[in-house]
Amino acid sequence: MIWIDLKHKLPTDTGIPDWQAWPQAKWEVWLAESQRLVGELAALDAAGRCDERNAFIDAHNAHWGKLKPWLLALSAQKCWFSETRAPYFHYDVEHFRPKKEAKELDGANHRDGYWWLAFDYMNFRICGTVGNRKKGGWFPLVPGSLCSTYQHQCEESENPYLIDPIDDDDVALIAFDEEGKVTPAPGIADWEVRRVDETIKRLKLNEHEPLSEARRKVWQQVDGLIKDFACAESRCKTGTNPAAKGKMKWVRARVRELTQPTAELSSVARWCVLFRNDPQLSRLIG
């Protein structure tokens, strides 16, 4: 999983690779249309016409589709949950809080969806089809959590199970192992472990074998670089060795390349470096 700083980004921002910034006027038109659409949803909901309300959401999916290229540009064209470009194809604009239903931990649908967030860009995530289809309307809250409604909106006070890629604290709960599996990060609380485990299951982050295999290959690649680095480093201990120093420099460059945020599965590469605990290489990833 990769952290996306959605709270501080807008489609009008310049300097985002592979994105042509929108003029402010275009963005304001999009926001105004979102507000209009939510107003129509509210009228349908107030009239008890929930089936029509949900059909209205589906009929206007092109509105959030306009932001899909921007959302993809924020992650260097990667799925925000799997951090891949290939094994998780194709991409959906996923609603973090489901727009038409909100299923509980057991899959039962005891709550209405967050329909008022259907056109709120802060509720949008990029997710590969494999995970998005499995998640569906699943969005349980911890027992006792506040629950947001249209009349009393408090999403920021909810305590959900699902790990959120726009929350850097959430993303820090995720780790990886050499077999290409997502695991809870070492030392996190039991409640956080449950959140990670449920997120893994509901998004098929380990169940989808091509994804695990892609992670395994990245881990093996970085692990091989670390071994090369250690070998070259040992050859420098007895005196000057230009060839070995050159090898170390090359390895450091490759590690930087594989762990930079734009690289596919960069989180896996980072965890491999951290796991091997080489001080010189660990400094490269902060």
KAHU-V83560 format. One record per residue. RES is the residue in three letters. PSI is psi in whole degrees, -180 to 180 (none if undefined). OMEGA is omega in radians with two decimals (NA if undefined). D_FIRST is the distance of its C-alpha to the first C-alpha in Angstrom with 2 decimals. Layout:
# KAHU-V83560
RES;PSI;OMEGA;D_FIRST + RES;PSI;OMEGA;D_FIRST
This chain:
# KAHU-V83560
MET;144;-3.10;0.00 + ILE;141;3.12;3.77 + TRP;131;3.10;6.80 + ILE;123;-3.10;9.52 + ASP;64;-3.07;12.98 + LEU;-28;-3.08;14.47 + LYS;-23;-3.07;17.19 + HIS;20;-3.14;18.84 + LYS;147;3.07;18.62 + LEU;156;3.07;21.17 + PRO;-16;3.12;22.26 + THR;-7;-3.10;25.32 + ASP;138;3.03;23.59 + THR;166;3.07;24.76 + GLY;4;3.06;23.09 + ILE;117;-3.10;19.88 + PRO;142;3.10;19.90 + ASP;26;3.10;20.86 + TRP;129;3.05;21.79 + GLN;111;-3.04;25.37 + ALA;138;3.08;25.56 + TRP;146;2.93;27.35 + PRO;152;-3.13;30.67 + GLN;-38;-3.12;30.76 + ALA;-40;3.13;33.17 + LYS;-41;3.12;30.90 + TRP;-40;3.13;28.11 + GLU;-35;3.07;30.74 + VAL;-42;3.12;31.96 + TRP;-45;3.13;28.52 + LEU;-41;3.14;28.25 + ALA;-39;3.10;31.83 + GLU;-38;3.07;31.26 + SER;-46;-3.14;28.34 + GLN;-41;3.13;30.74 + ARG;-44;-3.12;33.46 + LEU;-42;3.11;31.38 + VAL;-35;3.09;30.36 + GLY;-41;3.10;34.06 + GLU;-38;3.08;35.01 + LEU;-41;-3.12;32.47 + ALA;-39;3.13;33.96 + ALA;-42;3.11;37.43 + LEU;-40;-3.14;36.59 + ASP;-43;-3.13;34.97 + ALA;-30;3.13;37.99 + ALA;1;-3.14;40.26 + GLY;16;-3.11;38.48 + ARG;65;-3.00;37.62 + CYS;-37;3.12;34.09 + ASP;-41;3.09;34.16 + GLU;-38;3.09;35.21 + ARG;-48;-3.12;32.56 + ASN;-37;3.09;29.80 + ALA;-36;3.11;31.54 + PHE;-41;3.10;31.72 + ILE;-49;-3.12;27.92 + ASP;-37;-3.09;27.58 + ALA;-16;-3.09;30.42 + HIS;29;3.14;28.76 + ASN;-18;3.10;25.28 + ALA;-23;-3.12;26.31 + HIS;-49;3.10;26.04 + TRP;-22;3.08;22.28 + GLY;-25;3.11;22.19 + LYS;-25;-3.11;23.77 + LEU;-4;-3.08;20.61 + LYS;-46;3.12;18.38 + PRO;-36;3.10;19.16 + TRP;-45;3.13;18.40 + LEU;-39;3.09;15.02 + LEU;-38;3.13;14.19 + ALA;-33;3.14;15.83 + LEU;-25;-3.11;13.62 + SER;18;-3.09;10.64 + ALA;42;3.08;13.18 + GLN;22;-3.13;13.38 + LYS;149;2.96;9.84 + CYS;136;-3.07;8.29 + TRP;-23;-3.10;5.97 + PHE;-45;-3.10;4.54 + SER;-21;-3.12;5.41 + GLU;31;3.10;5.60 + THR;163;3.05;9.19 + ARG;-19;-3.05;12.51 + ALA;-59;-2.97;14.76 + PRO;-10;-3.04;14.17 + TYR;12;-3.08;12.59 + PHE;159;-0.20;15.35 + HIS;180;-3.02;16.59 + TYR;141;2.99;14.77 + ASP;152;2.86;15.79 + VAL;104;-3.05;15.95 + GLU;138;3.06;14.64 + HIS;113;-3.09;16.35 + PHE;-52;2.98;14.24 + ARG;117;-3.00;17.65 + PRO;144;-2.99;19.52 + LYS;-20;-3.06;22.52 + LYS;-15;3.10;25.14 + GLU;160;3.12;24.51 + ALA;96;-3.05;22.54 + LYS;149;-3.12;22.64 + GLU;-178;-3.08;22.88 + LEU;-36;-3.13;21.39 + ASP;3;3.14;24.04 + GLY;-6;3.12;23.46 + ALA;146;-3.11;26.63 + ASN;91;-3.12;26.88 + HIS;-7;-3.09;28.67 + ARG;149;3.01;27.41 + ASP;161;3.13;27.67 + GLY;177;3.13;24.68 + TYR;65;-3.01;23.73 + TRP;-28;-3.12;25.88 + TRP;-9;3.08;26.56 + LEU;7;-3.08;22.93 + ALA;-30;-3.10;23.14 + PHE;25;3.11;23.83 + ASP;114;-3.05;22.03 + TYR;-24;3.11;19.54 + MET;-10;3.08;17.72 + ASN;2;-3.09;16.89 + PHE;140;3.01;15.42 + ARG;158;3.01;11.87 + ILE;124;-3.11;11.28 + CYS;138;3.04;10.50 + GLY;152;-3.08;11.96 + THR;-39;-3.10;15.24 + VAL;-49;-3.12;14.60 + GLY;-39;-3.08;12.19 + ASN;-39;3.12;14.08 + ARG;-37;-3.13;17.38 + LYS;-40;-3.12;16.62 + LYS;-49;-3.13;15.44 + GLY;-127;-3.13;18.45 + GLY;18;-3.11;20.00 + TRP;122;3.09;18.47 + PHE;71;3.14;18.01 + PRO;152;3.03;19.82 + LEU;152;3.08;20.69 + VAL;141;3.12;21.80 + PRO;133;-3.13;25.59 + GLY;-7;-3.14;27.44 + SER;147;2.93;24.77 + LEU;148;-3.12;26.15 + CYS;121;-3.09;25.64 + SER;144;3.02;25.73 + THR;170;3.13;28.37 + TYR;-40;-3.13;29.78 + GLN;-31;-3.12;32.75 + HIS;81;-3.05;30.88 + GLN;124;-3.11;27.45 + CYS;45;-3.10;25.37 + GLU;-35;-3.09;21.70 + GLU;-17;-3.12;20.93 + SER;-2;3.09;22.87 + GLU;158;3.12;21.27 + ASN;83;-3.05;19.42 + PRO;160;3.03;17.03 + TYR;-41;-2.98;15.37 + LEU;129;3.06;12.29 + ILE;136;-3.04;9.23 + ASP;121;-3.12;9.03 + PRO;-10;3.07;6.59 + ILE;4;3.09;10.00 + ASP;110;-3.07;10.84 + ASP;-29;3.06;10.24 + ASP;-39;3.09;11.88 + ASP;-48;-3.10;9.59 + VAL;-33;3.13;6.41 + ALA;-11;3.12;9.11 + LEU;-10;-3.05;9.80 + ILE;134;3.03;7.23 + ALA;178;-3.13;8.97 + PHE;157;3.06;10.05 + ASP;176;-3.04;13.67 + GLU;-12;3.09;16.04 + GLU;4;3.11;16.34 + GLY;18;-3.11;12.90 + LYS;145;2.99;11.94 + VAL;137;3.11;9.16 + THR;160;2.99;11.30 + PRO;143;3.11;11.91 + ALA;146;3.14;12.27 + PRO;140;3.00;16.00 + GLY;3;-3.14;18.34 + ILE;163;-3.07;16.62 + ALA;160;-3.13;19.01 + ASP;-41;3.11;19.88 + TRP;-40;3.14;18.88 + GLU;-36;3.06;15.33 + VAL;-43;3.13;15.31 + ARG;-39;3.11;16.54 + ARG;-45;3.14;13.86 + VAL;-46;-3.10;11.13 + ASP;-42;3.13;13.57 + GLU;-38;3.11;14.32 + THR;-43;3.10;10.85 + ILE;-46;-3.10;10.52 + LYS;-45;-3.03;14.01 + ARG;-21;3.12;13.99 + LEU;6;3.13;11.22 + LYS;40;-3.08;12.58 + LEU;-21;3.04;9.47 + ASN;-26;-3.05;12.24 + GLU;-30;-3.10;15.22 + HIS;104;-2.97;14.79 + GLU;-41;3.11;16.44 + PRO;-33;3.12;15.90 + LEU;-46;3.11;12.12 + SER;-39;-3.14;12.94 + GLU;-39;3.11;15.67 + ALA;-40;3.09;13.77 + ARG;-41;-3.13;11.61 + ARG;-41;-3.13;15.02 + LYS;-40;3.11;16.66 + VAL;-43;3.13;14.43 + TRP;-46;-3.13;15.00 + GLN;-38;3.12;18.67 + GLN;-48;-3.14;19.00 + VAL;-40;3.12;17.87 + ASP;-40;3.09;19.89 + GLY;-39;3.10;22.85 + LEU;-40;-3.14;22.65 + ILE;-39;3.09;22.74 + LYS;-41;3.08;25.75 + ASP;-40;-3.14;27.42 + PHE;-46;-3.13;26.98 + ALA;-39;3.13;28.54 + CYS;-46;3.13;31.37 + ALA;-39;3.14;32.15 + GLU;-40;-3.13;32.04 + SER;-30;-3.14;34.56 + ARG;-16;3.13;36.88 + CYS;-10;-3.04;37.04 + LYS;-21;-3.12;38.28 + THR;0;3.14;41.82 + GLY;-177;-3.11;42.28 + THR;133;3.13;41.31 + ASN;90;-3.07;39.54 + PRO;-40;-3.12;38.58 + ALA;-43;-3.14;36.99 + ALA;-40;3.10;34.76 + LYS;-38;3.09;33.81 + GLY;-39;3.11;33.00 + LYS;-42;3.13;30.72 + MET;-41;3.13;28.88 + LYS;-42;3.14;28.51 + TRP;-43;3.13;27.16 + VAL;-45;3.13;24.57 + ARG;-39;3.12;23.40 + ALA;-41;3.14;23.10 + ARG;-39;3.12;21.04 + VAL;-42;3.08;18.64 + ARG;-43;-3.11;18.30 + GLU;-44;-3.07;17.72 + LEU;-22;-3.11;14.99 + THR;-3;3.12;13.06 + GLN;149;-3.02;13.57 + PRO;-26;-3.11;10.84 + THR;-13;-3.12;12.51 + ALA;145;3.09;12.35 + GLU;133;3.12;10.66 + LEU;37;-3.13;8.22 + SER;-28;3.12;9.15 + SER;-36;3.09;6.91 + VAL;-45;3.13;8.99 + ALA;-41;3.13;11.97 + ARG;-43;-3.14;11.75 + TRP;-34;3.08;11.75 + CYS;-44;3.11;14.61 + VAL;-46;-3.14;16.51 + LEU;-39;-3.12;16.19 + PHE;-39;-3.12;17.26 + ARG;-19;2.96;20.28 + ASN;48;3.02;21.22 + ASP;116;-3.05;23.22 + PRO;-41;-3.09;24.14 + GLN;-40;-3.13;24.83 + LEU;-34;3.13;21.51 + SER;-33;3.12;19.49 + ARG;-24;-3.10;21.19 + LEU;-22;-3.06;19.67 + ILE;9;3.06;16.14 + GLY;none;NA;17.51
